[in-house]
Structures are given as structure tokens and as C-alpha cells.
Amino acid sequence: MDVLIHLFVGLHIIGIASLLGGFLTQMKAMGEGTARFGPAMLHGALTMLVTGVALVGLNQADDNTVNNLKIGIKLALLIVILALVYVKRDEEKVDKGMFGAVGGLTTANIFIAVLWT
């Protein structure tokens, strides 16, 4: 079971990298007001959702403790991120504030995962 959990953690990190990488590569475009949500950002957020749900299930099945409050907060942030990216995915330009919010929420999600023990 540990190998499966570690596999999903790796996939979860790939999803985070895709979402955050998509944001970071467009920081200059955000400053110019021409940033947009790319497919990598949407797919990264969806990967995070699927692998995160799988990780909770696998950890509970393996009788590991799961902090439901932490998971609930991370899930709420991810749903907001997904909603913003999904709704605005086809637009040529995304508002600076909305684009920045996705980057900030993604960063907050990472810090919650790493620092909340």
C-alpha cells in the first residue's frame, strides 16, 4: 500500500507543478495584462483533485490518520482554483486580479500541505 500511496503523492506533485508552473511562466504576461489560463493549469488542477481524493482514500484504507480539517480547507481552495481556471480557460486575456488569485491560492495550498502537521 505504501508504494501506491507514494505513487499518488508523486502524481499529486506533478499536478501542483503543472498548475504553479503555468502560473509562473506567465508572470510577465500578467504584468502586461495578457495572461491566460493554459490547458496545463486546468489539467494540473484536475490532477491535484483526482490524486488528492485518491490519497485520502488510500490513507484511510491503510489506517493512517487523516486530518479532515486540513483536507477540507485544501479541497475548498482547489475547488475555487478549478472554478476560476475552468470558467476563464477559453478567454484571450484574464484579469490580473483573477490570475494572481489562482497563483496565490495555489501557493497557499502548497504551504498548507507542507507546514500544517
Rosetta blueprint (number, residue, H / E / L):
1 M L
2 D H
3 V H
4 L H
5 I H
6 H H
7 L H
8 F H
9 V H
10 G H
11 L H
12 H H
13 I H
14 I H
15 G H
16 I H
17 A H
18 S H
19 L H
20 L H
21 G H
22 G H
23 F H
24 L H
25 T L
26 Q L
27 M H
28 K H
29 A H
30 M H
31 G H
32 E H
33 G L
34 T L
35 A L
36 R L
37 F L
38 G L
39 P H
40 A H
41 M H
42 L H
43 H H
44 G H
45 A H
46 L H
47 T H
48 M H
49 L H
50 V H
51 T H
52 G H
53 V H
54 A H
55 L H
56 V H
57 G H
58 L H
59 N H
60 Q H
61 A H
62 D L
63 D L
64 N L
65 T L
66 V L
67 N L
68 N H
69 L H
70 K H
71 I H
72 G H
73 I H
74 K H
75 L H
76 A H
77 L H
78 L H
79 I H
80 V H
81 I H
82 L H
83 A H
84 L H
85 V H
86 Y H
87 V H
88 K L
89 R L
90 D L
91 E L
92 E L
93 K L
94 V L
95 D L
96 K H
97 G H
98 M H
99 F H
100 G H
101 A H
102 V H
103 G H
104 G H
105 L H
106 T H
107 T H
108 A H
109 N H
110 I H
111 F H
112 I H
113 A H
114 V H
115 L H
116 W L
117 T L
